[in-house]
Amino acid sequence: MSGRAEDREAARDVTPWLEGYELVVGLEVHVELSTVTKMWCGCPTTFGDEPNTNVCAVCSGQPGALPVPNRRAVHDATLLGLALGGTIAPRCRFHRKNYFYPDLAKNYQISQYDVPLVTEGRLEVEVERDGVVGTEVVGIERLHMEEDTGKSLHLGATGRLHGADRSAIDYNRSGVPLLEIVSHPDVRDPETAQAYLRELQAIVRTLGVSDARMEEGSIRCDANVSVRRPGAPLGTRCEIKNLNSVRSLGRAIRFEAQRQAQLLDDGGTVVMETRHWDEEAGVTRTLRRKESVTDYRYFPDPDLVEMTTTPEAVERIRAELPELPAAARARLADAGVPRAQAATVLAGGMLGLLDAAVGAGATAPAVANWLAGEVTGQLAARSSTLDASGLTGEHLAELVALVDEGTLSATMAKQVLTGVLDAGGADGPRAVAAAQGLEQIGDDDALGAVIDEVVAANAEAVAAVRGGNDRAIGALVGQVMRATQGRADPKRTNELLRAAIQASGD
């Protein structure tokens, strides 16, 4: 059996879900800030640029180059810390965290060690288990500022890490402002971990400090997983690095907990190490033995002075806090928006668009239905973002109105939305509907002429309807829809057809 096949067997053949053990998880979430320039220099932070084009003497670690802190990054880190209920340190400092990886040109990372910017926050999350929604509170130990590393590219015929024959480094990401949010070990099941990550992602997007796209690496999650007998001291933890989706986080925690429980049941010992999640095989793999604090040899960065934050500055930033997702969910629930749709709207950073559409006359449930369904789907299919789409609240309100007034059917409205997105928002729904001839035909005279032709040409179906076969009316409605290229109002068509059939039999 191949190694990968053995891994798949291991993923299936584990002990029952932690029978006799308690799961303990702490999460470390890294958030790249959406600043225009890097943390210590003026290089741009644009994602997707040609490799190694956004690099200078500072972020490439050249001798004599001096870092200068990014004021906006400090502001955004403080804003997020306040949103998480944390305490802002009046004085904090930056340290050098020394380690030697090829994606870190300086051979050290500027980070924060014993005096981080933010301490002791908390995050309350809604967790759904077996259809029941409950609330869990996860404590946040610290939020500290640091810089991101470069990106390793493993190249070869397969383009995969285990099939690569060479590696390259793109240093464009090196030096991008990065926040690390470290939770207390308060998580006791995968569902809570996933809810925590979703809520944190929604808060970050609501604040506008990051786009928090996991697929682009602007938010990443590490999970420290251990198991113990109930009431026993904390077990030895293993860290699972760089989980790139909420689904992967849940799967990785579950597998790793079961792996540790089975290892202990077999008389083995859990070793503190860093592990990689293999999404395809559904298993964690050893990467390296876990480093300790002493391995990093922290010391204050001699090129950076202490950073001070006055109480007045903290209160000025606190005044900028917008409505946070928990409060927004409660407001949307009061407005009749289903919980799942509200979660999608908030996670996608679409609350402002919903509010604008409601302000333009639409109802919150109707707009949320569009945003959580067709808008999200079409943007995903285009690999586009809401900001780039040109879609406005006025567009959505107009689209909802066109459906409500009977000008557009649901199918037509989806086509109109496509047209609005194709135009980048330059044309509104009414203009797109008119240009494409998509207005629904609801005029009785216009429909009546088509219906008379259909009734005259389908004597057998008409007789079936008269004989009590109610389903036969559907075939006649379909013929009217085809004759009008889908523009007939189905409800009114059904009513007029029945009247015409009755009149033809009198």
TATA-V902094 format. One record per residue. RES is the residue in one small letter. PHI is phi as a letter, one per 30 degrees, with the letter a starting at -180 (999 if undefined). PSI is psi in whole degrees, -180 to 180 (999 if undefined). D_FIRST is the distance of its C-alpha to the first C-alpha in whole Angstrom. Layout:
# TATA-V902094
res | phi | psi | d_first
RES | PHI | PSI | D_FIRST
RES | PHI | PSI | D_FIRST
This chain:
# TATA-V902094
res | phi | psi | d_first
m | 999 | 134 | 0
s | d | 162 | 4
g | e | -42 | 7
r | d | -38 | 8
a | d | -39 | 6
e | d | -39 | 6
d | d | -41 | 10
r | d | -38 | 11
e | d | -40 | 10
a | d | -36 | 12
a | d | -27 | 15
r | c | -45 | 15
d | d | 64 | 15
v | c | 166 | 18
t | d | 161 | 21
p | e | 158 | 24
w | e | 92 | 26
l | h | 42 | 27
e | d | 120 | 29
g | i | 1 | 31
y | b | 159 | 31
e | c | 135 | 33
l | d | 137 | 31
v | b | 123 | 33
v | b | 135 | 33
g | c | 143 | 35
l | c | 141 | 35
e | b | 114 | 36
v | c | 127 | 37
h | c | 128 | 38
v | b | 120 | 40
e | d | 129 | 41
l | d | 149 | 45
s | c | 49 | 47
t | d | 160 | 49
v | d | -35 | 51
t | b | 170 | 50
k | d | 177 | 48
m | d | -37 | 49
w | b | 3 | 50
c | a | -179 | 52
g | c | 11 | 53
c | d | 142 | 50
p | d | 157 | 49
t | c | 18 | 46
t | e | 128 | 45
f | d | 138 | 41
g | i | 3 | 40
d | d | 165 | 43
e | e | 137 | 42
p | e | 140 | 40
n | i | 32 | 42
t | c | -20 | 45
n | c | 63 | 46
v | b | 141 | 46
c | b | -174 | 49
a | d | -31 | 50
v | d | -54 | 50
c | d | -11 | 46
s | c | 3 | 45
g | i | 35 | 47
q | d | 146 | 49
p | e | 135 | 52
g | i | -9 | 55
a | d | 134 | 54
l | c | 134 | 54
p | d | 147 | 53
v | b | 122 | 55
p | d | 146 | 54
n | d | 112 | 53
r | d | -40 | 56
r | d | -37 | 54
a | d | -41 | 51
v | d | -42 | 53
h | d | -48 | 54
d | d | -37 | 51
a | d | -41 | 50
t | d | -42 | 53
l | d | -45 | 53
l | d | -40 | 49
g | e | -40 | 50
l | d | -38 | 53
a | d | -27 | 51
l | c | 9 | 49
g | i | 21 | 52
g | d | 169 | 51
t | c | 128 | 54
i | d | 126 | 55
a | d | 131 | 55
p | d | -28 | 59
r | b | 132 | 58
c | b | 166 | 54
r | b | 163 | 53
f | c | 143 | 50
h | c | 163 | 48
r | c | 123 | 46
k | c | 110 | 42
n | c | 120 | 41
y | a | 159 | 38
f | c | 91 | 36
y | b | 150 | 34
p | d | -22 | 34
d | d | 10 | 35
l | b | 96 | 38
a | d | -34 | 41
k | d | -16 | 43
n | i | 15 | 41
y | a | 156 | 42
q | c | 132 | 42
i | d | 119 | 45
s | b | -169 | 45
q | b | 141 | 46
y | c | -89 | 46
d | d | -18 | 48
v | b | 82 | 51
p | d | 169 | 49
l | d | -39 | 51
v | b | 138 | 50
t | b | 156 | 49
e | h | 67 | 49
g | c | -170 | 48
r | a | 153 | 47
l | b | 121 | 45
e | c | 128 | 46
v | b | 149 | 43
e | c | 129 | 43
v | b | 127 | 40
e | c | 123 | 39
r | b | 122 | 37
d | h | 41 | 37
g | i | -1 | 40
v | c | 130 | 42
v | c | 125 | 43
g | b | 179 | 44
t | b | 135 | 44
e | b | 149 | 43
v | c | 126 | 44
v | c | 122 | 42
g | d | 146 | 44
i | c | 118 | 44
e | d | -44 | 44
r | a | 157 | 45
l | b | 119 | 45
h | b | 159 | 46
m | c | 144 | 46
e | a | -169 | 44
e | b | 150 | 43
d | d | 165 | 40
t | c | 176 | 38
g | d | -179 | 37
k | c | 126 | 34
s | d | 133 | 31
l | c | 114 | 30
h | c | 115 | 26
l | c | 155 | 27
g | l | -171 | 25
a | d | -37 | 24
t | c | -19 | 22
g | i | 11 | 24
r | c | 155 | 21
l | e | -46 | 21
h | d | -4 | 18
g | c | 9 | 19
a | d | 149 | 22
d | c | -3 | 24
r | a | 163 | 27
s | b | 152 | 29
a | b | 162 | 32
i | b | 131 | 35
d | c | 114 | 37
y | c | 8 | 40
n | e | -37 | 41
r | d | -18 | 40
s | d | 123 | 41
g | j | -4 | 44
v | d | 136 | 44
p | e | 132 | 45
l | b | 135 | 42
l | c | 137 | 43
e | c | 123 | 41
i | c | 115 | 41
v | c | 121 | 40
s | d | 161 | 40
h | d | 161 | 41
p | d | 62 | 38
d | c | -7 | 39
v | d | 133 | 36
r | b | 1 | 35
d | a | 158 | 32
p | d | -33 | 31
e | d | -40 | 33
t | d | -40 | 36
a | d | -44 | 34
q | d | -42 | 34
a | d | -39 | 37
y | d | -47 | 38
l | d | -42 | 37
r | d | -45 | 38
e | d | -42 | 42
l | d | -41 | 42
q | d | -42 | 41
a | d | -39 | 43
i | d | -46 | 46
v | e | -43 | 45
r | d | -38 | 46
t | d | -40 | 49
l | d | -23 | 50
g | i | 18 | 49
v | d | -14 | 48
s | a | 152 | 45
d | d | -14 | 43
a | h | 41 | 40
r | d | 112 | 38
m | d | -32 | 34
e | d | -19 | 33
e | c | 1 | 35
g | i | 10 | 34
s | d | -7 | 38
i | b | 130 | 37
r | b | 153 | 34
c | b | 134 | 32
d | c | 143 | 31
a | b | 124 | 30
n | c | 111 | 31
v | c | 132 | 29
s | b | 164 | 29
v | b | 156 | 30
r | a | 160 | 32
r | d | 144 | 34
p | e | 128 | 37
g | i | -10 | 40
a | d | 165 | 38
p | d | 164 | 38
l | e | 141 | 36
g | d | 177 | 32
t | d | 131 | 31
r | c | 152 | 30
c | b | 140 | 27
e | c | 126 | 28
i | c | 121 | 26
k | c | 146 | 27
n | h | 55 | 29
l | d | 129 | 28
n | c | 17 | 29
s | a | 157 | 30
v | d | -40 | 31
r | d | -44 | 28
s | d | -38 | 26
l | e | -49 | 28
g | d | -45 | 28
r | d | -43 | 24
a | d | -43 | 23
i | d | -46 | 26
r | d | -46 | 24
f | d | -46 | 21
e | d | -39 | 22
a | d | -43 | 25
q | d | -37 | 22
r | d | -45 | 20
q | d | -42 | 23
a | d | -42 | 24
q | d | -39 | 21
l | d | -44 | 21
l | d | -40 | 25
d | d | -30 | 25
d | d | 5 | 22
g | i | 8 | 25
g | d | -178 | 24
t | b | 133 | 26
v | d | 128 | 26
v | c | 135 | 26
m | d | 118 | 28
e | a | 168 | 26
t | c | 132 | 26
r | b | 155 | 23
h | c | 139 | 22
w | c | 122 | 21
d | c | 104 | 18
e | d | -39 | 20
e | d | -46 | 17
a | d | -21 | 14
g | i | 34 | 17
v | b | 162 | 16
t | c | 149 | 19
r | b | 149 | 18
t | d | 130 | 20
l | c | -53 | 22
r | a | 162 | 25
r | d | 141 | 27
k | d | 130 | 30
e | d | 153 | 33
s | c | 173 | 36
v | e | -40 | 40
t | d | -28 | 41
d | d | -30 | 38
y | d | -15 | 40
r | h | 56 | 43
y | d | 140 | 45
f | a | 152 | 49
p | e | 137 | 51
d | d | 120 | 51
p | d | -13 | 55
d | c | -3 | 55
l | b | 131 | 55
v | d | 168 | 58
e | d | 148 | 57
m | c | 130 | 57
t | c | 145 | 60
t | b | 116 | 60
t | d | 155 | 63
p | e | -35 | 63
e | d | -40 | 65
a | d | -40 | 62
v | d | -44 | 60
e | d | -34 | 62
r | d | -41 | 63
i | d | -38 | 59
r | e | -34 | 59
a | d | -16 | 61
e | d | -9 | 59
l | d | 128 | 56
p | d | -178 | 56
e | d | 124 | 55
l | d | 161 | 51
p | e | -39 | 49
a | d | -45 | 49
a | d | -37 | 53
a | d | -40 | 52
r | d | -43 | 50
a | d | -41 | 53
r | d | -43 | 55
l | d | -37 | 53
a | d | -42 | 53
d | d | -28 | 57
a | d | -1 | 57
g | j | 13 | 55
v | d | 127 | 51
p | e | 149 | 48
r | e | -44 | 46
a | d | -41 | 43
q | d | -39 | 45
a | d | -40 | 47
a | d | -41 | 44
t | d | -43 | 43
v | d | -45 | 46
l | d | -43 | 46
a | d | -30 | 42
g | d | 5 | 43
g | i | 34 | 46
m | c | 8 | 49
l | d | -41 | 51
g | d | -39 | 54
l | d | -41 | 53
l | d | -47 | 54
d | d | -38 | 57
a | d | -39 | 58
a | d | -40 | 58
v | d | -40 | 59
g | d | -26 | 62
a | c | 5 | 63
g | j | -5 | 63
a | d | 165 | 60
t | c | 149 | 59
a | d | -44 | 56
p | d | -40 | 53
a | d | -43 | 54
v | d | -43 | 53
a | d | -37 | 50
n | d | -42 | 49
w | d | -45 | 49
l | d | -46 | 48
a | d | -20 | 45
g | c | -90 | 44
e | d | -40 | 45
v | d | -49 | 46
t | d | -43 | 43
g | d | -46 | 41
q | d | -38 | 43
l | d | -40 | 43
a | d | -41 | 39
a | d | -29 | 39
r | c | -5 | 41
s | h | 41 | 39
s | c | 172 | 43
t | c | 163 | 44
l | d | -42 | 47
d | d | -38 | 49
a | d | -11 | 49
s | d | -27 | 49
g | i | 0 | 53
l | d | 136 | 53
t | b | 168 | 56
g | d | -35 | 57
e | d | -39 | 60
h | e | -46 | 57
l | d | -41 | 56
a | d | -40 | 59
e | d | -40 | 60
l | d | -45 | 57
v | d | -42 | 57
a | d | -40 | 61
l | d | -36 | 61
v | d | -46 | 58
d | d | -36 | 61
e | d | -2 | 64
g | i | 6 | 62
t | d | -34 | 62
l | b | 140 | 59
s | d | 171 | 56
a | d | -40 | 53
t | d | -44 | 51
m | d | -39 | 54
a | d | -37 | 54
k | d | -39 | 50
q | d | -39 | 51
v | d | -42 | 54
l | e | -42 | 52
t | e | -43 | 50
g | d | -39 | 53
v | d | -43 | 54
l | d | -37 | 51
d | d | -35 | 51
a | d | 3 | 54
g | i | 26 | 53
g | i | 0 | 55
a | d | -31 | 59
d | c | 133 | 59
g | d | 173 | 59
p | e | -42 | 58
r | d | -41 | 62
a | d | -41 | 62
v | d | -44 | 59
a | d | -42 | 60
a | d | -42 | 63
a | d | -33 | 62
q | c | 3 | 59
g | i | 42 | 61
l | c | 4 | 59
e | d | 138 | 62
q | d | 139 | 62
i | d | 111 | 65
g | c | -4 | 66
d | d | 127 | 70
d | d | -39 | 71
d | d | -44 | 73
a | d | -42 | 70
l | d | -37 | 68
g | e | -39 | 71
a | d | -42 | 71
v | d | -42 | 68
i | d | -40 | 67
d | e | -41 | 71
e | d | -43 | 69
v | d | -43 | 66
v | d | -42 | 68
a | d | -30 | 70
a | c | -4 | 67
n | b | 62 | 65
a | d | -38 | 68
e | d | -46 | 65
a | d | -37 | 63
v | d | -42 | 66
a | d | -38 | 67
a | d | -40 | 64
v | d | -43 | 65
r | d | -31 | 68
g | d | 2 | 67
g | j | 0 | 65
n | d | 90 | 61
d | d | -26 | 61
r | d | -20 | 57
a | d | -21 | 59
i | d | -28 | 60
g | d | -40 | 57
a | d | -38 | 57
l | d | -41 | 61
v | d | -42 | 59
g | d | -38 | 57
q | d | -38 | 59
v | d | -41 | 61
m | d | -41 | 58
r | d | -41 | 58
a | d | -28 | 61
t | c | 12 | 61
q | h | 40 | 58
g | i | 8 | 57
r | c | -8 | 60
a | d | 144 | 61
d | d | 113 | 61
p | e | -43 | 59
k | d | -47 | 61
r | d | -33 | 65
t | d | -44 | 64
n | d | -44 | 63
e | d | -45 | 66
l | d | -34 | 68
l | d | -46 | 67
r | d | -41 | 68
a | d | -40 | 71
a | d | -39 | 71
i | d | -42 | 70
q | d | -43 | 73
a | d | -35 | 75
s | d | -19 | 75
g | c | -8 | 75
d | d | 999 | 78
